[in-house]
Amino acid sequence: MSTFELKKGSTRLSIADPTAPEPYYRGTRFDRTGVILSLESEGHSFVGQWFLKYDPYMHDAVSGPSEEFTQIGYEDAKPGDTFLKIGVGVLRRDDAAYDRFHLYEIADAGEMTVEHDESSATFRHLLKGIYDYSKKVEIPADGRLRITHGLQNLTDRDLECYVYCHNFFVLDGAFTGVGTRLEFPFRPAGDWRAEYDCVGLTGKGIAFSRNLREGESVFMGNLHPEKNEFDTGMAFSLSNTEKCLKVNGTCDRAADYSVFWANHEVACIEPYIPLRIPAGSIARWTLEYDFLISF
């Protein structure tokens, strides 16, 4: 496994090199570029390993703000034919319905490159004749993180999918529970997957009434504003009142909806951004984060 460090002021992060002979993440679910393994600011930890056992082929062996693009062409492909996962490559379909947790055979991994200096790293994933994808991870100032993207369609037809960021933040190792708060600039609505006794929507976010137990999780698949307010982009705040730490996150593109998932280690908001890129065109979007102490 190969990693390198970015830093500015007290903020430093360790990031995986996807071009290494044995890269940290070898699953086929998440974008393999820009996987942040740790992030610290002012002596506090905001990103770290949240899963109990590391396996490079595990579908979610990623951390920090990790992105997934939904599959393209799977439903139209026959078993043995190929489909597309941006940030991973051309994959081979099997004879079952698509399962993002499944490890698929990679038919064409494309060309992956990375360049970095002290405070930024630029990744490029090229699939000739299909797409040219770039991602820049940078620390623009102490206590901040910016991730900018460019995705150029090299085909002769539209590329359509969703991209979402699975925000795996762990605040000084705090467990998910009574100290955990998620807040949004709108009144949230949505349907829980089950009747949970530990979590609920508030007038401005999500709160927990008790700590989650190991192995316990909660899920909402259609989190949205009570009124349609997604047109300015999806902003959120994740905090732990016991640790006095907070992450503020924003995106400059509108989301159709969000997913919320949490276990005892992490509480993740996942805004789903629709992409429709005409032939020859480029889609661009930016994620920004601020890391706050003693808010």
VOLO-553553 format. One record per residue (C-alpha): residue in three letters; x, y, z; residue number from 1. Coordinates in Angstrom, 2 decimals, m for minus. Layout:
N
resn = ALA	xx = X	yy = Y	zz = Z	resi = NUM
...
REM end
This chain:
295
resn = MET	xx = 0.00	yy = 0.00	zz = 0.00	resi = 1
resn = SER	xx = 1.30	yy = 3.45	zz = m0.93	resi = 2
resn = THR	xx = 0.15	yy = 6.74	zz = 0.56	resi = 3
resn = PHE	xx = 1.31	yy = 10.34	zz = 0.64	resi = 4
resn = GLU	xx = 0.58	yy = 13.35	zz = 2.84	resi = 5
resn = LEU	xx = m0.89	yy = 16.78	zz = 2.14	resi = 6
resn = LYS	xx = m0.60	yy = 19.58	zz = 4.70	resi = 7
resn = LYS	xx = m1.13	yy = 23.26	zz = 5.34	resi = 8
resn = GLY	xx = m0.88	yy = 24.80	zz = 8.79	resi = 9
resn = SER	xx = m2.19	yy = 22.34	zz = 11.36	resi = 10
resn = THR	xx = m4.28	yy = 20.50	zz = 8.78	resi = 11
resn = ARG	xx = m2.80	yy = 17.36	zz = 7.29	resi = 12
resn = LEU	xx = m4.20	yy = 14.33	zz = 5.60	resi = 13
resn = SER	xx = m2.99	yy = 10.96	zz = 4.36	resi = 14
resn = ILE	xx = m4.27	yy = 9.93	zz = 0.96	resi = 15
resn = ALA	xx = m4.04	yy = 6.62	zz = m0.89	resi = 16
resn = ASP	xx = m2.15	yy = 6.36	zz = m4.17	resi = 17
resn = PRO	xx = m4.42	yy = 4.45	zz = m6.61	resi = 18
resn = THR	xx = m1.49	yy = 3.92	zz = m9.01	resi = 19
resn = ALA	xx = 0.43	yy = 1.79	zz = m6.49	resi = 20
resn = PRO	xx = 1.00	yy = m1.87	zz = m7.42	resi = 21
resn = GLU	xx = m1.25	yy = m2.88	zz = m4.53	resi = 22
resn = PRO	xx = m3.51	yy = 0.14	zz = m3.86	resi = 23
resn = TYR	xx = m5.36	yy = 0.56	zz = m0.58	resi = 24
resn = TYR	xx = m8.84	yy = 0.26	zz = m2.15	resi = 25
resn = ARG	xx = m9.47	yy = m2.43	zz = m4.77	resi = 26
resn = GLY	xx = m13.25	yy = m2.68	zz = m4.59	resi = 27
resn = THR	xx = m15.55	yy = m1.89	zz = m7.53	resi = 28
resn = ARG	xx = m18.13	yy = 0.27	zz = m5.76	resi = 29
resn = PHE	xx = m16.42	yy = 3.57	zz = m4.92	resi = 30
resn = ASP	xx = m14.36	yy = 5.93	zz = m7.04	resi = 31
resn = ARG	xx = m10.76	yy = 4.79	zz = m6.48	resi = 32
resn = THR	xx = m9.28	yy = 8.31	zz = m6.73	resi = 33
resn = GLY	xx = m8.75	yy = 10.59	zz = m3.75	resi = 34
resn = VAL	xx = m9.39	yy = 8.11	zz = m0.91	resi = 35
resn = ILE	xx = m8.45	yy = 9.99	zz = 2.28	resi = 36
resn = LEU	xx = m7.30	yy = 7.65	zz = 5.05	resi = 37
resn = SER	xx = m6.81	yy = 10.21	zz = 7.81	resi = 38
resn = LEU	xx = m7.30	yy = 13.94	zz = 8.34	resi = 39
resn = GLU	xx = m6.30	yy = 16.00	zz = 11.36	resi = 40
resn = SER	xx = m6.69	yy = 19.68	zz = 12.13	resi = 41
resn = GLU	xx = m5.56	yy = 21.55	zz = 15.26	resi = 42
resn = GLY	xx = m4.63	yy = 18.24	zz = 16.86	resi = 43
resn = HIS	xx = m8.06	yy = 16.64	zz = 16.35	resi = 44
resn = SER	xx = m8.99	yy = 13.75	zz = 14.07	resi = 45
resn = PHE	xx = m11.85	yy = 14.09	zz = 11.56	resi = 46
resn = VAL	xx = m11.17	yy = 11.08	zz = 9.31	resi = 47
resn = GLY	xx = m10.02	yy = 7.59	zz = 10.21	resi = 48
resn = GLN	xx = m10.83	yy = 3.91	zz = 9.71	resi = 49
resn = TRP	xx = m14.44	yy = 3.39	zz = 10.74	resi = 50
resn = PHE	xx = m14.82	yy = m0.31	zz = 9.83	resi = 51
resn = LEU	xx = m13.60	yy = m3.06	zz = 12.14	resi = 52
resn = LYS	xx = m11.59	yy = m5.16	zz = 9.69	resi = 53
resn = TYR	xx = m9.70	yy = m3.93	zz = 6.63	resi = 54
resn = ASP	xx = m9.98	yy = m5.86	zz = 3.37	resi = 55
resn = PRO	xx = m8.83	yy = m4.05	zz = 0.19	resi = 56
resn = TYR	xx = m11.59	yy = m5.77	zz = m1.82	resi = 57
resn = MET	xx = m14.37	yy = m4.91	zz = 0.64	resi = 58
resn = HIS	xx = m16.92	yy = m2.70	zz = m1.13	resi = 59
resn = ASP	xx = m16.74	yy = 0.10	zz = 1.47	resi = 60
resn = ALA	xx = m13.11	yy = m0.07	zz = 2.63	resi = 61
resn = VAL	xx = m12.89	yy = 3.71	zz = 2.20	resi = 62
resn = SER	xx = m12.99	yy = 6.68	zz = 4.56	resi = 63
resn = GLY	xx = m13.52	yy = 10.43	zz = 4.61	resi = 64
resn = PRO	xx = m15.54	yy = 11.97	zz = 1.75	resi = 65
resn = SER	xx = m15.74	yy = 8.98	zz = m0.62	resi = 66
resn = GLU	xx = m17.70	yy = 9.14	zz = m3.87	resi = 67
resn = GLU	xx = m19.64	yy = 6.58	zz = m5.87	resi = 68
resn = PHE	xx = m21.06	yy = 6.92	zz = m9.37	resi = 69
resn = THR	xx = m24.10	yy = 4.80	zz = m10.12	resi = 70
resn = GLN	xx = m23.66	yy = 2.09	zz = m12.76	resi = 71
resn = ILE	xx = m24.08	yy = 2.92	zz = m16.45	resi = 72
resn = GLY	xx = m25.31	yy = 0.31	zz = m18.94	resi = 73
resn = TYR	xx = m25.72	yy = m2.66	zz = m16.57	resi = 74
resn = GLU	xx = m29.43	yy = m3.13	zz = m17.20	resi = 75
resn = ASP	xx = m28.92	yy = m3.12	zz = m20.99	resi = 76
resn = ALA	xx = m25.95	yy = m5.51	zz = m20.93	resi = 77
resn = LYS	xx = m26.22	yy = m9.27	zz = m21.20	resi = 78
resn = PRO	xx = m24.36	yy = m11.54	zz = m18.73	resi = 79
resn = GLY	xx = m20.71	yy = m11.48	zz = m19.74	resi = 80
resn = ASP	xx = m21.02	yy = m8.07	zz = m21.44	resi = 81
resn = THR	xx = m19.60	yy = m4.90	zz = m19.91	resi = 82
resn = PHE	xx = m20.90	yy = m1.84	zz = m18.10	resi = 83
resn = LEU	xx = m19.34	yy = 1.33	zz = m16.69	resi = 84
resn = LYS	xx = m18.44	yy = 2.55	zz = m13.21	resi = 85
resn = ILE	xx = m16.79	yy = 5.95	zz = m13.31	resi = 86
resn = GLY	xx = m13.67	yy = 6.07	zz = m11.16	resi = 87
resn = VAL	xx = m13.29	yy = 2.29	zz = m11.42	resi = 88
resn = GLY	xx = m13.45	yy = 1.29	zz = m15.08	resi = 89
resn = VAL	xx = m15.29	yy = m0.99	zz = m17.48	resi = 90
resn = LEU	xx = m16.70	yy = m3.93	zz = m15.51	resi = 91
resn = ARG	xx = m18.19	yy = m7.24	zz = m16.56	resi = 92
resn = ARG	xx = m21.81	yy = m7.97	zz = m15.83	resi = 93
resn = ASP	xx = m22.96	yy = m11.23	zz = m14.22	resi = 94
resn = ASP	xx = m26.35	yy = m12.95	zz = m14.43	resi = 95
resn = ALA	xx = m27.92	yy = m11.26	zz = m11.38	resi = 96
resn = ALA	xx = m29.43	yy = m7.83	zz = m10.75	resi = 97
resn = TYR	xx = m26.87	yy = m5.09	zz = m10.11	resi = 98
resn = ASP	xx = m25.48	yy = m5.18	zz = m6.56	resi = 99
resn = ARG	xx = m23.19	yy = m2.32	zz = m5.52	resi = 100
resn = PHE	xx = m21.80	yy = m4.51	zz = m2.72	resi = 101
resn = HIS	xx = m20.61	yy = m7.15	zz = m5.20	resi = 102
resn = LEU	xx = m17.01	yy = m7.32	zz = m6.46	resi = 103
resn = TYR	xx = m17.17	yy = m7.28	zz = m10.27	resi = 104
resn = GLU	xx = m14.50	yy = m8.33	zz = m12.73	resi = 105
resn = ILE	xx = m12.69	yy = m5.35	zz = m14.28	resi = 106
resn = ALA	xx = m12.47	yy = m5.69	zz = m18.06	resi = 107
resn = ASP	xx = m10.65	yy = m2.36	zz = m18.58	resi = 108
resn = ALA	xx = m9.17	yy = m0.37	zz = m15.69	resi = 109
resn = GLY	xx = m8.12	yy = 2.53	zz = m17.93	resi = 110
resn = GLU	xx = m5.15	yy = 4.78	zz = m17.16	resi = 111
resn = MET	xx = m4.78	yy = 6.26	zz = m13.67	resi = 112
resn = THR	xx = m2.29	yy = 9.03	zz = m12.84	resi = 113
resn = VAL	xx = m1.65	yy = 11.29	zz = m9.87	resi = 114
resn = GLU	xx = 0.47	yy = 14.40	zz = m9.29	resi = 115
resn = HIS	xx = 0.83	yy = 16.18	zz = m5.96	resi = 116
resn = ASP	xx = 2.63	yy = 18.97	zz = m4.16	resi = 117
resn = GLU	xx = 2.66	yy = 19.89	zz = m0.47	resi = 118
resn = SER	xx = m1.02	yy = 20.82	zz = m0.14	resi = 119
resn = SER	xx = m2.84	yy = 19.39	zz = m3.20	resi = 120
resn = ALA	xx = m3.13	yy = 16.27	zz = m5.34	resi = 121
resn = THR	xx = m4.66	yy = 15.89	zz = m8.80	resi = 122
resn = PHE	xx = m5.90	yy = 12.50	zz = m9.96	resi = 123
resn = ARG	xx = m6.81	yy = 11.59	zz = m13.53	resi = 124
resn = HIS	xx = m8.64	yy = 8.51	zz = m14.74	resi = 125
resn = LEU	xx = m8.80	yy = 8.09	zz = m18.51	resi = 126
resn = LEU	xx = m10.86	yy = 5.48	zz = m20.31	resi = 127
resn = LYS	xx = m10.07	yy = 6.08	zz = m23.98	resi = 128
resn = GLY	xx = m13.16	yy = 6.74	zz = m26.03	resi = 129
resn = ILE	xx = m15.36	yy = 6.81	zz = m22.90	resi = 130
resn = TYR	xx = m14.39	yy = 9.52	zz = m20.40	resi = 131
resn = ASP	xx = m11.61	yy = 11.68	zz = m18.99	resi = 132
resn = TYR	xx = m12.12	yy = 12.19	zz = m15.25	resi = 133
resn = SER	xx = m10.09	yy = 14.46	zz = m12.98	resi = 134
resn = LYS	xx = m10.27	yy = 15.09	zz = m9.26	resi = 135
resn = LYS	xx = m8.24	yy = 17.62	zz = m7.28	resi = 136
resn = VAL	xx = m7.99	yy = 17.25	zz = m3.50	resi = 137
resn = GLU	xx = m6.52	yy = 20.29	zz = m1.79	resi = 138
resn = ILE	xx = m6.16	yy = 22.05	zz = 1.53	resi = 139
resn = PRO	xx = m6.79	yy = 25.67	zz = 0.47	resi = 140
resn = ALA	xx = m6.37	yy = 26.99	zz = 4.01	resi = 141
resn = ASP	xx = m5.84	yy = 25.62	zz = 7.50	resi = 142
resn = GLY	xx = m9.02	yy = 23.84	zz = 8.61	resi = 143
resn = ARG	xx = m10.46	yy = 23.50	zz = 5.11	resi = 144
resn = LEU	xx = m10.72	yy = 20.83	zz = 2.40	resi = 145
resn = ARG	xx = m11.75	yy = 21.31	zz = m1.22	resi = 146
resn = ILE	xx = m12.42	yy = 18.57	zz = m3.80	resi = 147
resn = THR	xx = m12.99	yy = 19.70	zz = m7.40	resi = 148
resn = HIS	xx = m14.07	yy = 17.44	zz = m10.25	resi = 149
resn = GLY	xx = m14.17	yy = 17.45	zz = m14.04	resi = 150
resn = LEU	xx = m15.77	yy = 14.66	zz = m16.06	resi = 151
resn = GLN	xx = m15.53	yy = 14.84	zz = m19.85	resi = 152
resn = ASN	xx = m17.71	yy = 12.60	zz = m22.00	resi = 153
resn = LEU	xx = m15.62	yy = 11.11	zz = m24.82	resi = 154
resn = THR	xx = m18.46	yy = 9.02	zz = m26.30	resi = 155
resn = ASP	xx = m20.95	yy = 10.00	zz = m29.02	resi = 156
resn = ARG	xx = m23.95	yy = 9.77	zz = m26.69	resi = 157
resn = ASP	xx = m25.03	yy = 11.21	zz = m23.34	resi = 158
resn = LEU	xx = m23.52	yy = 9.88	zz = m20.12	resi = 159
resn = GLU	xx = m26.16	yy = 9.76	zz = m17.40	resi = 160
resn = CYS	xx = m25.79	yy = 8.69	zz = m13.77	resi = 161
resn = TYR	xx = m25.82	yy = 9.94	zz = m10.20	resi = 162
resn = VAL	xx = m22.76	yy = 10.76	zz = m8.14	resi = 163
resn = TYR	xx = m22.95	yy = 10.94	zz = m4.37	resi = 164
resn = CYS	xx = m20.45	yy = 11.46	zz = m1.59	resi = 165
resn = HIS	xx = m20.58	yy = 9.03	zz = 1.32	resi = 166
resn = ASN	xx = m19.27	yy = 11.35	zz = 4.04	resi = 167
resn = PHE	xx = m17.42	yy = 8.96	zz = 6.37	resi = 168
resn = PHE	xx = m16.31	yy = 11.43	zz = 9.07	resi = 169
resn = VAL	xx = m15.23	yy = 10.19	zz = 12.50	resi = 170
resn = LEU	xx = m14.81	yy = 13.01	zz = 15.03	resi = 171
resn = ASP	xx = m11.99	yy = 12.10	zz = 17.43	resi = 172
resn = GLY	xx = m13.24	yy = 8.51	zz = 17.34	resi = 173
resn = ALA	xx = m16.61	yy = 9.40	zz = 18.91	resi = 174
resn = PHE	xx = m19.37	yy = 6.82	zz = 18.59	resi = 175
resn = THR	xx = m22.69	yy = 7.78	zz = 16.98	resi = 176
resn = GLY	xx = m25.28	yy = 8.70	zz = 19.56	resi = 177
resn = VAL	xx = m26.58	yy = 11.38	zz = 21.89	resi = 178
resn = GLY	xx = m23.67	yy = 13.71	zz = 21.09	resi = 179
resn = THR	xx = m24.18	yy = 13.41	zz = 17.32	resi = 180
resn = ARG	xx = m26.02	yy = 16.16	zz = 15.45	resi = 181
resn = LEU	xx = m26.76	yy = 16.67	zz = 11.76	resi = 182
resn = GLU	xx = m28.18	yy = 20.00	zz = 10.68	resi = 183
resn = PHE	xx = m29.38	yy = 21.32	zz = 7.30	resi = 184
resn = PRO	xx = m30.42	yy = 24.78	zz = 6.02	resi = 185
resn = PHE	xx = m33.99	yy = 23.46	zz = 5.64	resi = 186
resn = ARG	xx = m36.59	yy = 21.46	zz = 7.54	resi = 187
resn = PRO	xx = m35.95	yy = 17.80	zz = 6.59	resi = 188
resn = ALA	xx = m38.51	yy = 15.17	zz = 5.61	resi = 189
resn = GLY	xx = m38.25	yy = 11.52	zz = 4.63	resi = 190
resn = ASP	xx = m39.11	yy = 7.94	zz = 5.53	resi = 191
resn = TRP	xx = m37.06	yy = 5.72	zz = 7.82	resi = 192
resn = ARG	xx = m36.47	yy = 2.13	zz = 6.68	resi = 193
resn = ALA	xx = m37.75	yy = 0.85	zz = 10.03	resi = 194
resn = GLU	xx = m39.31	yy = 2.12	zz = 13.26	resi = 195
resn = TYR	xx = m36.11	yy = 3.05	zz = 15.08	resi = 196
resn = ASP	xx = m36.15	yy = 3.86	zz = 18.79	resi = 197
resn = CYS	xx = m32.83	yy = 5.73	zz = 18.67	resi = 198
resn = VAL	xx = m33.05	yy = 8.41	zz = 15.95	resi = 199
resn = GLY	xx = m35.46	yy = 10.95	zz = 14.52	resi = 200
resn = LEU	xx = m35.86	yy = 14.08	zz = 12.43	resi = 201
resn = THR	xx = m35.85	yy = 17.46	zz = 14.14	resi = 202
resn = GLY	xx = m36.97	yy = 20.83	zz = 12.83	resi = 203
resn = LYS	xx = m33.54	yy = 21.40	zz = 11.33	resi = 204
resn = GLY	xx = m31.79	yy = 18.02	zz = 11.14	resi = 205
resn = ILE	xx = m31.31	yy = 14.58	zz = 12.71	resi = 206
resn = ALA	xx = m30.68	yy = 13.70	zz = 16.35	resi = 207
resn = PHE	xx = m30.15	yy = 10.51	zz = 18.36	resi = 208
resn = SER	xx = m31.82	yy = 9.66	zz = 21.67	resi = 209
resn = ARG	xx = m29.21	yy = 7.05	zz = 22.64	resi = 210
resn = ASN	xx = m25.87	yy = 5.70	zz = 21.48	resi = 211
resn = LEU	xx = m25.96	yy = 3.09	zz = 18.72	resi = 212
resn = ARG	xx = m24.79	yy = m0.39	zz = 19.62	resi = 213
resn = GLU	xx = m22.07	yy = m2.21	zz = 17.71	resi = 214
resn = GLY	xx = m23.62	yy = m3.84	zz = 14.65	resi = 215
resn = GLU	xx = m26.66	yy = m1.54	zz = 14.73	resi = 216
resn = SER	xx = m27.46	yy = 0.80	zz = 11.82	resi = 217
resn = VAL	xx = m30.19	yy = 3.21	zz = 10.70	resi = 218
resn = PHE	xx = m31.18	yy = 4.25	zz = 7.17	resi = 219
resn = MET	xx = m33.32	yy = 6.78	zz = 5.32	resi = 220
resn = GLY	xx = m33.29	yy = 6.61	zz = 1.53	resi = 221
resn = ASN	xx = m35.25	yy = 9.73	zz = 0.57	resi = 222
resn = LEU	xx = m34.11	yy = 12.57	zz = 2.81	resi = 223
resn = HIS	xx = m35.25	yy = 15.88	zz = 1.31	resi = 224
resn = PRO	xx = m36.40	yy = 19.35	zz = 2.30	resi = 225
resn = GLU	xx = m40.00	yy = 19.59	zz = 3.45	resi = 226
resn = LYS	xx = m40.18	yy = 22.26	zz = 0.76	resi = 227
resn = ASN	xx = m38.17	yy = 22.06	zz = m2.47	resi = 228
resn = GLU	xx = m34.98	yy = 23.88	zz = m1.51	resi = 229
resn = PHE	xx = m32.27	yy = 21.80	zz = m3.21	resi = 230
resn = ASP	xx = m31.70	yy = 24.31	zz = m6.02	resi = 231
resn = THR	xx = m28.86	yy = 26.05	zz = m4.17	resi = 232
resn = GLY	xx = m26.89	yy = 22.86	zz = m3.54	resi = 233
resn = MET	xx = m26.78	yy = 20.54	zz = m0.56	resi = 234
resn = ALA	xx = m25.23	yy = 21.85	zz = 2.65	resi = 235
resn = PHE	xx = m24.94	yy = 20.02	zz = 5.95	resi = 236
resn = SER	xx = m23.29	yy = 20.22	zz = 9.35	resi = 237
resn = LEU	xx = m22.13	yy = 17.17	zz = 11.32	resi = 238
resn = SER	xx = m21.11	yy = 17.77	zz = 14.91	resi = 239
resn = ASN	xx = m20.37	yy = 15.95	zz = 18.14	resi = 240
resn = THR	xx = m21.34	yy = 18.02	zz = 21.16	resi = 241
resn = GLU	xx = m19.29	yy = 15.88	zz = 23.54	resi = 242
resn = LYS	xx = m16.07	yy = 16.34	zz = 21.53	resi = 243
resn = CYS	xx = m16.91	yy = 19.94	zz = 20.51	resi = 244
resn = LEU	xx = m16.04	yy = 19.18	zz = 16.88	resi = 245
resn = LYS	xx = m17.95	yy = 20.02	zz = 13.70	resi = 246
resn = VAL	xx = m17.68	yy = 19.48	zz = 9.95	resi = 247
resn = ASN	xx = m19.54	yy = 21.85	zz = 7.62	resi = 248
resn = GLY	xx = m19.97	yy = 20.55	zz = 4.07	resi = 249
resn = THR	xx = m21.24	yy = 22.18	zz = 0.87	resi = 250
resn = CYS	xx = m21.56	yy = 21.31	zz = m2.83	resi = 251
resn = ASP	xx = m22.01	yy = 23.74	zz = m5.71	resi = 252
resn = ARG	xx = m24.40	yy = 21.46	zz = m7.65	resi = 253
resn = ALA	xx = m27.98	yy = 20.68	zz = m6.75	resi = 254
resn = ALA	xx = m28.95	yy = 17.28	zz = m5.36	resi = 255
resn = ASP	xx = m32.19	yy = 15.46	zz = m6.21	resi = 256
resn = TYR	xx = m32.35	yy = 13.88	zz = m2.74	resi = 257
resn = SER	xx = m30.08	yy = 12.49	zz = m0.03	resi = 258
resn = VAL	xx = m29.55	yy = 9.20	zz = 1.75	resi = 259
resn = PHE	xx = m28.75	yy = 9.05	zz = 5.45	resi = 260
resn = TRP	xx = m26.96	yy = 6.04	zz = 6.92	resi = 261
resn = ALA	xx = m25.32	yy = 5.58	zz = 10.31	resi = 262
resn = ASN	xx = m23.81	yy = 2.87	zz = 12.45	resi = 263
resn = HIS	xx = m22.10	yy = 3.15	zz = 15.83	resi = 264
resn = GLU	xx = m18.93	yy = 4.54	zz = 14.18	resi = 265
resn = VAL	xx = m20.19	yy = 7.03	zz = 11.56	resi = 266
resn = ALA	xx = m23.26	yy = 9.12	zz = 10.64	resi = 267
resn = CYS	xx = m23.26	yy = 9.86	zz = 6.91	resi = 268
resn = ILE	xx = m25.28	yy = 12.23	zz = 4.79	resi = 269
resn = GLU	xx = m25.12	yy = 11.29	zz = 1.09	resi = 270
resn = PRO	xx = m26.47	yy = 13.90	zz = m1.37	resi = 271
resn = TYR	xx = m27.30	yy = 12.38	zz = m4.79	resi = 272
resn = ILE	xx = m26.31	yy = 14.71	zz = m7.64	resi = 273
resn = PRO	xx = m27.69	yy = 13.92	zz = m11.13	resi = 274
resn = LEU	xx = m25.24	yy = 14.08	zz = m14.04	resi = 275
resn = ARG	xx = m26.29	yy = 14.25	zz = m17.68	resi = 276
resn = ILE	xx = m23.26	yy = 14.97	zz = m19.85	resi = 277
resn = PRO	xx = m23.78	yy = 15.37	zz = m23.62	resi = 278
resn = ALA	xx = m21.17	yy = 13.96	zz = m26.02	resi = 279
resn = GLY	xx = m17.96	yy = 15.98	zz = m25.85	resi = 280
resn = SER	xx = m19.10	yy = 18.05	zz = m22.86	resi = 281
resn = ILE	xx = m17.61	yy = 18.39	zz = m19.37	resi = 282
resn = ALA	xx = m19.44	yy = 18.35	zz = m16.03	resi = 283
resn = ARG	xx = m17.80	yy = 20.13	zz = m13.09	resi = 284
resn = TRP	xx = m18.64	yy = 20.18	zz = m9.39	resi = 285
resn = THR	xx = m16.91	yy = 21.07	zz = m6.13	resi = 286
resn = LEU	xx = m17.21	yy = 19.84	zz = m2.54	resi = 287
resn = GLU	xx = m15.93	yy = 22.00	zz = 0.32	resi = 288
resn = TYR	xx = m15.50	yy = 21.24	zz = 4.01	resi = 289
resn = ASP	xx = m14.64	yy = 23.29	zz = 7.08	resi = 290
resn = PHE	xx = m13.36	yy = 21.63	zz = 10.27	resi = 291
resn = LEU	xx = m14.30	yy = 23.47	zz = 13.44	resi = 292
resn = ILE	xx = m13.18	yy = 23.03	zz = 17.06	resi = 293
resn = SER	xx = m15.00	yy = 24.39	zz = 20.14	resi = 294
resn = PHE	xx = m17.92	yy = 25.69	zz = 18.08	resi = 295
REM end
